Amino acid sequence: MPMIDSQASAIQRVLLLGGTTEARLLAQALALAKVDAVFSYAGRTEAPVAQPLPTRVGGFGGVGGLSDYLRREAITHVIDATHPFAAQMSQHAVQACADLALPLLALERPAWQAQPGDRWHQVPDLAAAVAALPAEPARVFLAIGRQQVQPFLDAGRHWFLLRLVDSGFDLPEERGAVVLDRGPFTVDQDLALLKRHGITHVVAKNSGGQGAQAKLHAARQLGCPVILMARPAMAPRPVVDSVAQVLRWLGVSAVHDPAPGTERGV
């Protein structure tokens, strides 16, 4: 990973583009260090957990809208800690920061790597994931959220299990079931889930991180094939994989939480 130059000399106000566990942890660290920062997320979750920073919700209105926001709010540094598959937001951040000559850093968790015993079929995109489903009817744990379900429903006579944070999305009983739950999940929990629903295949995005990988361990133990979508290509940008590296980039000293057991939300 390339060296990341510190931006300490000019830090005034930070925009943190969130949506991940790593963003939550960084928000905690910035709040404890009393950094002037704003936490922004897309707002697709109905009941997000409160963050320890001032928060804005929703899109910016493209590159132009983001640029206007950065100027209006006197933002001096942007940290992109969005989901690895939130490619549009990340691309907009790259372009807006380039246009305004603002420093940008991505906080991105490493992608998952196959382990002995995994039966992974790695595919480049959504269409390839749909095409990789077996010809015969299967019982599929579709671990991709709710936004891209329809192409799978159109693909054949498979039965799908969805696990979502929010209600409001239904499947016909003959086509699948929806489970409402919020991670992170343990391997035992995901083993029980896959067994209870007779899952034969798993479809997931290679989002990386600890909080969502239990399903991959469960699939390995059960011998289930996993269709794993690769991350979308991104424009070049500096990337780190830890909160500590972000703080060093900002020239901020980490402050330890005096009450580390306090629940701050996910």
C-alpha positions, -999 to 999 in steps of 0.1 A, spaced: 0 0 0 15 34 -9 26 59 17 -1 85 25 11 120 31 -2 137 62 -27 166 56 -24 180 91 -13 215 83 -46 225 66 -72 206 85 -103 226 94 -135 207 86 -140 171 75 -167 155 55 -170 118 63 -190 98 37 -203 69 57 -224 37 55 -200 11 69 -188 -2 103 -155 14 96 -172 48 91 -189 44 125 -156 37 142 -140 66 124 -168 89 135 -163 78 171 -125 86 168 -131 120 152 -157 129 179 -134 119 207 -105 139 191 -129 169 188 -124 172 150 -149 194 133 -166 169 110 -199 160 94 -211 124 89 -231 119 57 -249 87 46 -273 78 19 -303 72 41 -315 38 27 -320 24 62 -352 33 80 -338 34 115 -301 41 114 -283 42 147 -273 77 159 -238 88 152 -215 109 175 -210 136 148 -234 161 132 -252 141 105 -267 148 71 -288 122 52 -294 118 15 -276 123 -18 -259 155 -29 -273 158 -64 -244 145 -84 -209 159 -87 -221 195 -90 -243 192 -59 -214 177 -39 -190 204 -50 -216 231 -40 -219 214 -6 -181 212 -1 -178 249 -9 -208 260 12 -197 241 43 -161 251 40 -150 214 39 -112 210 37 -109 172 38 -131 144 25 -129 108 38 -148 82 17 -158 54 40 -188 43 20 -196 7 11 -172 -8 -14 -201 -12 -38 -213 24 -35 -193 32 -67 -213 62 -78 -208 81 -46 -172 73 -46 -167 84 -82 -185 117 -74 -162 123 -45 -131 117 -66 -143 142 -93 -155 168 -69 -124 168 -48 -103 169 -80 -123 199 -92 -119 218 -59 -83 206 -52 -94 191 -19 -76 162 -3 -95 129 -4 -88 97 14 -107 64 11 -111 41 41 -117 7 26 -117 -27 41 -97 -54 23 -117 -77 1 -123 -113 12 -99 -140 0 -108 -176 -7 -97 -201 19 -92 -239 16 -125 -256 13 -143 -226 -3 -164 -233 -34 -164 -198 -48 -174 -187 -83 -161 -152 -86 -179 -131 -111 -174 -95 -123 -209 -80 -119 -246 -85 -112 -254 -99 -147 -227 -125 -143 -239 -135 -109 -274 -141 -123 -260 -161 -151 -240 -182 -127 -271 -196 -109 -277 -233 -116 -301 -244 -143 -321 -265 -119 -341 -249 -91 -320 -240 -61 -325 -225 -27 -304 -194 -27 -293 -171 2 -293 -138 -17 -270 -117 5 -270 -85 -16 -296 -62 0 -329 -53 -16 -319 -30 -45 -309 -57 -70 -332 -86 -63 -355 -84 -94 -329 -97 -119 -326 -129 -98 -363 -133 -95 -366 -130 -133 -338 -156 -139 -357 -188 -131 -376 -209 -106 -352 -205 -77 -362 -199 -41 -345 -169 -24 -338 -160 12 -332 -123 19 -319 -109 52 -327 -72 55 -324 -46 82 -358 -30 74 -393 -43 67 -413 -33 36 -400 -58 11 -420 -90 5 -415 -121 -16 -443 -145 -27 -441 -175 -5 -433 -198 -34 -403 -176 -44 -387 -170 -10 -387 -155 24 -374 -123 41 -357 -124 75 -353 -91 94 -321 -88 114 -291 -65 119 -255 -77 119 -228 -85 127 -236 -122 127 -217 -152 141 -208 -183 122 -232 -203 144 -260 -179 136 -254 -182 98 -250 -219 100 -284 -222 117 -299 -198 91 -286 -217 61 -297 -251 76 -331 -239 86 -339 -227 51 -322 -256 33 -299 -232 14 -279 -248 -15 -262 -216 -29 -251 -182 -16 -249 -151 -36 -229 -122 -21 -209 -91 -29 -172 -91 -19 -176 -63 6 -149 -75 29 -147 -68 66 -155 -89 97 -192 -81 102 -205 -99 71 -181 -128 65 -198 -153 88 -220 -165 59 -189 -174 39 -176 -195 68 -210 -211 71 -211 -219 34 -177 -235 36 -187 -257 65 -218 -268 46 -201 -272 12 -224 -246 -4 -212 -229 -36 -208 -191 -33 -213 -168 -62 -192 -138 -52 -194 -105 -71 -162 -85 -75 -160 -49 -64 -166 -22 -91 -136 -5 -106 -127 28 -91 -108 59 -103 -73 61 -87 -74 76 -52 -53 71 -20 -67 42 1 -61 31 37 -77 2 56 -77 14 92 -90 42 114 -55 48 128 -42 55 92 -69 80 86 -61 98 119 -24 99 109 -33 114 75 -53 141 93 -25 146 118 -49 139 147 -39 120 178 -62 91 188 -81 97 220 -92 66 239 -128 63 249 -130 66 287 -160 42 286 -150 17 259 -180 -5 266 -204 22 257 -227 13 228 -224 40 201 -243 23 174 -237 5 141 
